[in-house]
Amino acid sequence: MQATSHTNPALASVALLALLISTAQLLVAQAPEGTAAPEAVAGKLPDGSNYRVVKPARWNGALVLDLDFANNLSAPPSVVERWMTENGYAIGGISREPVSYRLMQAVDDLLDVRARFIAKWGDTPTRTLTTGNSRGSFVSRIAMEKRPDVFLGALLSSGGGAGAVAMHNAKLDGTWTLKQLAGVRLQLVGFASQAEATAENDRIQTVVKELRATPLGRARLALAAAFEQMPTWTDGDQPPAAGDYDAQLDQIADAFAGAQAAGVRYGVERVAGGVYSWNHGVDYADLLAKSGLSPLVKALYQKAGADLQADLRTLAAAPRISAAPAAVAAAEQGTSYTGKISGPVINVDNIADPVDADAYKLAYQQTVTRAGKGDLMRLTWVRSARHSNQSPLERLAGFTALVERLDTGRWPDTSPEAMNARAQRLRTASSIDLGAARFTAHTPPAILRPWDGFSWGSYRRP
């Protein structure tokens, strides 16, 4: 989704994706000295998306497809592409625009790239895999659920696990709280244009600046963040101290506006045909108790000399928002999941992502487990903050664990210790600078308002 930044969240997201996982490259990739260069084919698909696919001279029969592979066709090969082709993998994909949030169309486009690969080289992949980062994780999950005949495994990172319905219900809970308690005129849902969504984020940025300047405002901002289950570490190399609630709130405030991703909501609303988020029937006192952030909220309300219970009563009495049932149904089918996968999936994610909280990432594992497919899913954690903040090495460690699962029929050890050791072996074996390995143990809270395939069709407008 959109990244959090002190400048422009959308631009920051694009920069991170281009640096870490998006593999949009030159038409001829550079090969190690003494080996033949990979071949590539690139162009435009009928829907206007860029596409590009690269085949190494010594191909191992596997093809890896990624939503963000061709965002910029003039960019040099990424670290991930270089490693893939040097290790025998063909890799390709499309650009995330103009397909936007037509996620099933993105899956179809990846299949089109695969067909072009076969037509170009006359070779059918023996194994087709998918990788997805941020929005690409949505696409990879849908590919695994909708086309198990083609996609045999997936590597995911940076979110999407709760699906857009649950994720944006959580974000609505946060911004709606600010509207009720801070008196700011937020639109919240139903954006008619990208410009309206951008203006919404600007308004949120302004109100956050005002709130963080007063003790009461800081307490109320913490309350809104609790309903979204935002992390209290959103930037920098080290988290604030456990009891330093002011430092934690400052981290939240730095990231809050960018985390709302009004532009993403607008994109999904366009595809769904209307408002797909709601908060009628929500007990906000109960959400706070389950959020994992009640100590922060209570401490800041106490410091402000403010009445938390009075604010919770205000929220309980405030008018609520309802969704359009048809839009909910469309968003369910197009942006959330059943968990009914047939091949293995590994998720390499960071513990402190303000755009897509750890609870949301856990949600997909819970969906898969509920569908009886839990043994096909592994969720690993990296000790870092910000959106999309996994190194190429960390993602490639996940990828090689996925390949081992496919080769042997059993998952290798995916504990933090084992994943760090795997990453060290990859680093030692490669001449490419793959970055750091920071796998860690982590136990996130459960998402407060889940919505997946087991909820589909149950929404009722009051």
C-alpha positions as CSV (number, residue, x, y, z in Angstrom):
1,M,0.0,0.0,0.0
2,Q,1.2,3.5,0.5
3,A,4.4,4.1,2.4
4,T,4.9,6.4,5.4
5,S,7.3,9.2,4.9
6,H,8.2,12.6,6.3
7,T,7.7,14.0,2.8
8,N,5.5,12.3,0.3
9,P,4.1,8.9,1.3
10,A,3.2,7.8,-2.2
11,L,6.7,8.8,-3.6
12,A,8.4,7.0,-0.7
13,S,6.4,3.9,-1.4
14,V,7.5,4.0,-5.0
15,A,11.1,4.6,-4.1
16,L,11.2,1.7,-1.6
17,L,9.6,-0.7,-4.1
18,A,12.0,0.3,-6.8
19,L,15.0,-0.2,-4.5
20,L,14.0,-3.4,-2.9
21,I,11.7,-5.6,-4.9
22,S,10.4,-3.9,-8.0
23,T,12.5,-5.3,-10.8
24,A,11.9,-3.0,-13.7
25,Q,15.1,-3.1,-15.8
26,L,17.1,-2.5,-18.9
27,L,16.1,-4.5,-21.9
28,V,19.4,-6.5,-21.7
29,A,20.5,-7.4,-18.2
30,Q,24.2,-7.5,-17.3
31,A,25.6,-11.0,-16.8
32,P,28.7,-12.0,-14.7
33,E,31.9,-11.9,-16.7
34,G,32.4,-15.0,-18.7
35,T,28.7,-16.0,-18.9
36,A,26.0,-15.2,-21.5
37,A,23.7,-12.3,-20.8
38,P,20.1,-13.1,-19.9
39,E,17.7,-12.4,-22.8
40,A,14.6,-10.2,-22.2
41,V,11.4,-9.3,-23.9
42,A,9.4,-6.2,-23.0
43,G,6.5,-4.0,-24.1
44,K,2.9,-3.1,-23.4
45,L,0.0,-5.3,-22.7
46,P,-3.4,-4.6,-24.2
47,D,-4.6,-2.9,-20.9
48,G,-1.6,-0.5,-21.1
49,S,0.6,-2.1,-18.5
50,N,4.3,-2.4,-19.0
51,Y,5.6,-6.0,-19.1
52,R,9.0,-7.5,-19.1
53,V,10.4,-11.0,-18.6
54,V,14.0,-12.1,-18.5
55,K,15.4,-15.6,-19.2
56,P,19.0,-16.5,-18.1
57,A,21.3,-18.5,-20.4
58,R,21.3,-21.4,-17.9
59,W,17.7,-21.6,-17.0
60,N,16.5,-24.0,-14.3
61,G,12.9,-24.2,-15.7
62,A,11.4,-21.9,-13.0
63,L,9.6,-18.6,-13.8
64,V,9.0,-16.0,-11.1
65,L,6.3,-13.4,-11.7
66,D,5.9,-10.1,-9.8
67,L,3.3,-7.3,-10.0
68,D,6.1,-4.6,-9.7
69,F,8.7,-6.0,-12.1
70,A,8.2,-3.5,-14.9
71,N,7.2,-0.2,-13.2
72,N,10.2,1.5,-15.0
73,L,11.5,-0.2,-18.1
74,S,14.5,2.0,-18.2
75,A,15.7,1.2,-14.7
76,P,18.8,-1.1,-14.3
77,P,18.4,-4.6,-13.0
78,S,17.5,-4.8,-9.3
79,V,19.4,-6.8,-6.8
80,V,16.6,-9.4,-6.8
81,E,16.7,-9.8,-10.6
82,R,20.4,-10.1,-10.7
83,W,20.4,-12.8,-8.0
84,M,17.5,-14.6,-9.7
85,T,19.1,-14.8,-13.2
86,E,22.5,-15.6,-11.8
87,N,20.9,-18.6,-10.0
88,G,19.0,-19.8,-13.1
89,Y,15.6,-18.3,-12.5
90,A,13.6,-16.5,-15.2
91,I,11.8,-13.5,-13.8
92,G,9.2,-11.1,-15.1
93,G,6.0,-9.2,-14.5
94,I,4.1,-6.1,-15.1
95,S,3.7,-2.5,-13.8
96,R,1.2,-1.7,-11.0
97,E,-0.4,1.0,-13.1
98,P,-2.8,1.3,-15.0
99,V,-4.2,-2.0,-13.6
100,S,-4.5,-0.3,-10.2
101,Y,-6.7,-2.3,-7.8
102,R,-8.2,-4.5,-10.5
103,L,-6.2,-7.3,-8.8
104,M,-7.7,-10.2,-10.8
105,Q,-6.8,-8.3,-13.9
106,A,-3.2,-8.1,-12.6
107,V,-3.2,-11.9,-12.2
108,D,-4.5,-12.3,-15.8
109,D,-1.7,-9.9,-16.9
110,L,0.9,-12.1,-15.2
111,L,-0.5,-15.1,-17.0
112,D,-0.2,-13.1,-20.2
113,V,3.5,-12.5,-19.5
114,R,3.9,-16.2,-18.9
115,A,2.3,-16.9,-22.3
116,R,4.6,-14.4,-24.0
117,F,7.6,-16.1,-22.3
118,I,6.5,-19.4,-23.8
119,A,5.9,-17.9,-27.2
120,K,9.3,-16.1,-27.2
121,W,11.4,-19.0,-26.2
122,G,9.3,-22.1,-26.9
123,D,9.8,-23.4,-23.4
124,T,7.0,-24.0,-20.9
125,P,8.1,-23.4,-17.3
126,T,8.2,-26.5,-15.1
127,R,7.4,-24.3,-12.1
128,T,5.7,-20.9,-12.0
129,L,6.1,-18.9,-8.7
130,T,4.9,-15.5,-7.7
131,T,6.5,-12.8,-5.5
132,G,4.5,-9.8,-4.2
133,N,5.5,-6.8,-2.2
134,S,2.8,-4.4,-0.7
135,R,0.1,-4.2,-3.4
136,G,1.8,-7.1,-5.1
137,S,1.1,-9.3,-2.0
138,F,-2.6,-8.9,-2.7
139,V,-2.0,-10.0,-6.3
140,S,0.2,-13.0,-5.3
141,R,-2.4,-14.2,-2.7
142,I,-5.2,-14.0,-5.3
143,A,-3.0,-15.7,-7.9
144,M,-2.5,-18.6,-5.4
145,E,-6.2,-18.9,-4.6
146,K,-7.6,-18.4,-8.1
147,R,-5.0,-20.1,-10.3
148,P,-3.5,-23.0,-8.4
149,D,-3.1,-24.8,-11.7
150,V,-0.3,-22.3,-12.7
151,F,1.1,-20.7,-9.5
152,L,2.8,-23.3,-7.3
153,G,4.1,-21.1,-4.6
154,A,4.4,-17.5,-3.4
155,L,6.8,-15.2,-1.5
156,L,5.0,-12.3,0.1
157,S,6.1,-9.1,1.9
158,S,4.7,-5.8,3.2
159,G,1.1,-6.4,3.8
160,G,-2.3,-7.1,2.4
161,G,-2.9,-10.1,4.6
162,A,-6.1,-8.8,6.1
163,G,-7.6,-7.9,2.8
164,A,-8.8,-4.4,1.9
165,V,-12.2,-4.7,3.7
166,A,-10.7,-5.5,7.1
167,M,-7.7,-3.2,6.6
168,H,-9.8,-0.2,5.7
169,N,-12.4,-0.8,8.4
170,A,-9.5,-0.5,10.8
171,K,-8.2,2.7,9.2
172,L,-11.8,4.1,9.2
173,D,-12.0,3.4,12.9
174,G,-8.9,5.6,13.4
175,T,-9.9,8.6,11.2
176,W,-13.5,8.5,12.3
177,T,-12.3,8.8,15.9
178,L,-10.3,11.9,15.0
179,K,-13.3,13.4,13.2
180,Q,-15.5,12.9,16.3
181,L,-13.0,13.9,19.0
182,A,-11.0,16.6,17.2
183,G,-13.8,18.2,15.2
184,V,-11.9,18.0,11.9
185,R,-14.0,17.9,8.7
186,L,-12.9,14.6,7.3
187,Q,-14.7,13.0,4.4
188,L,-13.5,9.4,5.4
189,V,-15.1,7.5,2.5
190,G,-16.7,7.9,-0.8
191,F,-14.0,9.8,-2.7
192,A,-15.0,11.0,-6.2
193,S,-11.4,11.5,-7.4
194,Q,-7.8,11.0,-6.6
195,A,-7.6,14.8,-5.8
196,E,-10.3,14.4,-3.1
197,A,-8.3,11.5,-1.6
198,T,-5.1,13.6,-1.7
199,A,-6.9,16.5,0.0
200,E,-8.1,14.1,2.7
201,N,-4.6,13.1,3.5
202,D,-3.6,16.7,3.7
203,R,-6.4,17.4,6.2
204,I,-5.3,14.5,8.3
205,Q,-1.7,15.7,8.2
206,T,-2.8,19.1,9.4
207,V,-4.9,17.8,12.3
208,V,-2.2,15.4,13.4
209,K,0.2,18.4,13.6
210,E,-2.3,20.2,15.8
211,L,-3.1,17.2,18.0
212,R,0.5,16.3,18.8
213,A,1.1,19.8,20.1
214,T,-1.2,19.5,23.2
215,P,-1.5,16.8,25.9
216,L,-5.2,16.2,25.2
217,G,-4.5,16.0,21.4
218,R,-1.7,13.5,21.9
219,A,-4.0,11.3,24.0
220,R,-6.7,11.4,21.4
221,L,-4.3,10.6,18.6
222,A,-3.1,7.6,20.6
223,L,-6.7,6.4,20.9
224,A,-7.3,6.7,17.2
225,A,-4.0,4.8,16.5
226,A,-5.0,2.0,18.9
227,F,-8.1,1.3,16.9
228,E,-5.8,0.8,13.8
229,Q,-3.3,-1.2,15.9
230,M,-0.5,1.0,14.7
231,P,3.0,0.2,15.8
232,T,4.7,2.5,18.3
233,W,7.9,2.2,16.3
234,T,7.5,3.6,12.8
235,D,11.0,4.8,11.8
236,G,14.7,4.7,12.7
237,D,16.9,1.8,13.6
238,Q,15.7,1.4,17.2
239,P,12.3,1.5,18.8
240,P,11.4,3.9,21.6
241,A,11.8,2.5,25.1
242,A,8.9,0.4,26.4
243,G,7.7,2.9,28.9
244,D,8.5,6.1,26.9
245,Y,5.0,6.8,25.8
246,D,5.7,10.3,24.5
247,A,8.4,9.0,22.2
248,Q,6.0,6.2,21.1
249,L,3.3,8.8,20.3
250,D,5.8,10.9,18.3
251,Q,6.6,7.9,16.2
252,I,2.9,7.3,15.6
253,A,2.3,11.0,14.8
254,D,5.1,11.0,12.3
255,A,3.5,8.1,10.4
256,F,-0.3,8.5,11.0
257,A,-1.3,10.6,7.9
258,G,0.7,8.5,5.5
259,A,-0.6,5.3,6.9
260,Q,-4.2,6.2,6.1
261,A,-3.7,5.7,2.4
262,A,-6.8,7.6,1.2
263,G,-5.6,7.2,-2.3
264,V,-5.7,3.4,-1.9
265,R,-9.2,3.6,-0.5
266,Y,-10.2,5.6,-3.6
267,G,-8.7,3.0,-5.9
268,V,-10.5,0.2,-4.2
269,E,-13.8,2.1,-4.1
270,R,-13.5,2.6,-7.9
271,V,-13.2,-1.1,-8.4
272,A,-15.8,-2.1,-5.9
273,G,-18.3,0.5,-7.1
274,G,-18.9,2.3,-3.8
275,V,-18.2,2.5,-0.1
276,Y,-17.0,-0.9,1.3
277,S,-16.1,0.2,4.9
278,W,-18.4,0.7,7.9
279,N,-18.3,1.1,11.6
280,H,-21.9,0.6,12.7
281,G,-22.2,-1.8,15.6
282,V,-18.6,-1.3,16.7
283,D,-17.9,-1.2,20.5
284,Y,-14.9,1.1,20.7
285,A,-14.3,0.4,24.4
286,D,-14.0,-3.2,23.5
287,L,-11.6,-2.5,20.6
288,L,-9.4,-0.5,22.9
289,A,-9.2,-3.3,25.4
290,K,-8.1,-5.7,22.7
291,S,-5.9,-3.4,20.7
292,G,-2.6,-4.0,22.5
293,L,-2.2,-0.2,22.9
294,S,-4.4,0.5,25.9
295,P,-1.4,1.1,28.3
296,L,-0.2,3.9,25.9
297,V,-3.6,5.4,25.6
298,K,-4.3,5.3,29.4
299,A,-0.9,6.8,30.2
300,L,-1.4,9.7,27.8
301,Y,-5.0,10.4,29.0
302,Q,-3.7,10.4,32.6
303,K,-0.9,12.8,31.7
304,A,-3.4,15.1,30.0
305,G,-5.7,15.0,33.0
306,A,-8.4,13.9,30.5
307,D,-11.4,11.6,30.8
308,L,-10.9,8.5,28.6
309,Q,-14.3,7.1,29.5
310,A,-16.0,10.4,28.5
311,D,-14.3,10.2,25.0
312,L,-15.4,6.6,24.6
313,R,-19.0,7.6,25.5
314,T,-18.8,10.3,22.8
315,L,-17.7,7.7,20.3
316,A,-20.5,5.3,21.4
317,A,-23.1,8.0,20.8
318,A,-21.7,9.4,17.5
319,P,-23.4,8.7,14.1
320,R,-21.9,5.7,12.3
321,I,-21.0,5.0,8.7
322,S,-22.5,2.2,6.7
323,A,-21.3,0.5,3.5
324,A,-23.0,-0.3,0.2
325,P,-23.7,-4.1,0.3
326,A,-22.8,-4.5,-3.4
327,A,-19.5,-2.7,-2.9
328,V,-18.7,-4.9,0.1
329,A,-19.4,-8.0,-2.0
330,A,-17.2,-6.7,-4.8
331,A,-14.4,-5.9,-2.4
332,E,-14.7,-9.3,-0.8
333,Q,-14.2,-11.1,-4.1
334,G,-11.6,-8.8,-5.4
335,T,-9.4,-7.8,-2.5
336,S,-9.8,-10.4,0.3
337,Y,-9.2,-14.1,0.6
338,T,-10.5,-17.5,1.4
339,G,-7.2,-19.1,2.6
340,K,-7.9,-22.1,0.3
341,I,-4.4,-22.4,-1.2
342,S,-3.0,-25.5,-2.8
343,G,0.7,-24.6,-2.8
344,P,3.1,-23.2,-0.2
345,V,3.3,-19.5,0.8
346,I,5.9,-17.8,2.9
347,N,5.5,-14.3,4.2
348,V,8.6,-12.3,5.1
349,D,7.4,-9.1,6.9
350,N,8.7,-6.5,9.3
351,I,7.4,-6.1,12.8
352,A,6.8,-2.3,12.7
353,D,4.9,-1.3,9.6
354,P,2.7,1.7,10.1
355,V,0.9,1.3,6.8
356,D,0.0,-2.3,7.3
357,A,0.2,-3.3,11.0
358,D,1.6,-6.7,12.1
359,A,-1.9,-7.7,13.2
360,Y,-3.1,-7.4,9.6
361,K,-0.3,-9.6,8.4
362,L,-1.1,-12.3,10.9
363,A,-4.7,-12.2,9.6
364,Y,-3.8,-14.1,6.4
365,Q,-2.1,-16.9,8.4
366,Q,-5.2,-17.1,10.5
367,T,-7.4,-17.3,7.4
368,V,-5.3,-20.0,5.9
369,T,-5.3,-22.0,9.1
370,R,-9.0,-21.7,9.4
371,A,-9.3,-23.0,5.8
372,G,-7.4,-26.1,6.9
373,K,-4.3,-25.2,5.0
374,G,-2.1,-24.0,7.8
375,D,0.8,-26.3,7.0
376,L,1.2,-24.6,3.6
377,M,1.8,-21.2,5.2
378,R,4.9,-19.8,7.1
379,L,5.1,-16.3,8.5
380,T,8.5,-14.9,9.4
381,W,9.4,-11.5,10.9
382,V,12.2,-9.0,10.4
383,R,13.2,-6.5,13.1
384,S,12.7,-3.2,11.3
385,A,10.3,-0.3,11.0
386,R,8.7,1.5,8.0
387,H,6.7,0.1,5.1
388,S,8.4,-2.4,2.7
389,N,11.5,-2.4,4.9
390,Q,12.9,-5.9,4.2
391,S,16.3,-6.3,2.5
392,P,16.7,-8.3,-0.7
393,L,18.6,-10.8,1.4
394,E,15.7,-11.3,3.8
395,R,13.3,-11.7,0.9
396,L,15.6,-14.1,-0.9
397,A,16.0,-16.1,2.3
398,G,12.3,-16.5,2.2
399,F,12.3,-17.4,-1.5
400,T,14.9,-20.2,-1.0
401,A,12.9,-21.6,1.9
402,L,9.9,-21.7,-0.4
403,V,11.9,-23.5,-3.1
404,E,13.1,-26.0,-0.6
405,R,9.5,-26.7,0.5
406,L,8.6,-27.3,-3.1
407,D,11.6,-29.5,-3.7
408,T,11.2,-31.7,-0.6
409,G,7.6,-31.5,0.3
410,R,8.5,-30.3,3.8
411,W,9.2,-26.8,5.2
412,P,12.8,-26.2,6.3
413,D,13.3,-24.7,9.7
414,T,11.9,-21.1,9.5
415,S,12.8,-20.0,13.0
416,P,14.6,-16.7,13.3
417,E,17.9,-18.4,13.9
418,A,17.5,-20.7,11.0
419,M,16.5,-17.9,8.7
420,N,19.4,-15.7,9.7
421,A,21.7,-18.7,9.1
422,R,20.1,-19.2,5.7
423,A,20.6,-15.6,4.9
424,Q,24.3,-15.8,5.9
425,R,24.8,-18.7,3.5
426,L,23.2,-16.7,0.7
427,R,25.3,-13.7,1.4
428,T,28.5,-15.8,1.4
429,A,27.6,-17.5,-1.8
430,S,26.8,-14.4,-3.8
431,S,29.0,-11.6,-5.1
432,I,26.0,-9.2,-5.0
433,D,25.4,-7.0,-2.0
434,L,22.1,-8.4,-0.7
435,G,21.8,-6.3,2.4
436,A,21.2,-7.2,6.0
437,A,19.5,-10.2,7.8
438,R,17.4,-9.2,10.8
439,F,15.0,-12.1,11.4
440,T,13.5,-12.1,14.8
441,A,10.8,-13.7,17.0
442,H,7.6,-11.7,17.1
443,T,4.0,-12.3,18.4
444,P,1.5,-9.8,17.0
445,P,-2.0,-9.2,18.3
446,A,-5.0,-10.5,16.5
447,I,-6.7,-8.0,14.1
448,L,-9.7,-6.4,15.8
449,R,-12.2,-6.6,13.0
450,P,-11.2,-9.5,10.6
451,W,-13.1,-10.0,7.4
452,D,-12.2,-12.8,5.0
453,G,-13.8,-15.6,3.0
454,F,-15.5,-16.9,6.1
455,S,-17.3,-13.5,6.4
456,W,-18.3,-13.1,2.8
457,G,-22.0,-12.4,2.2
458,S,-22.7,-11.6,5.9
459,Y,-22.6,-7.8,5.7
460,R,-25.9,-6.2,6.5
461,R,-26.6,-2.5,6.4
462,P,-28.6,-1.2,9.4
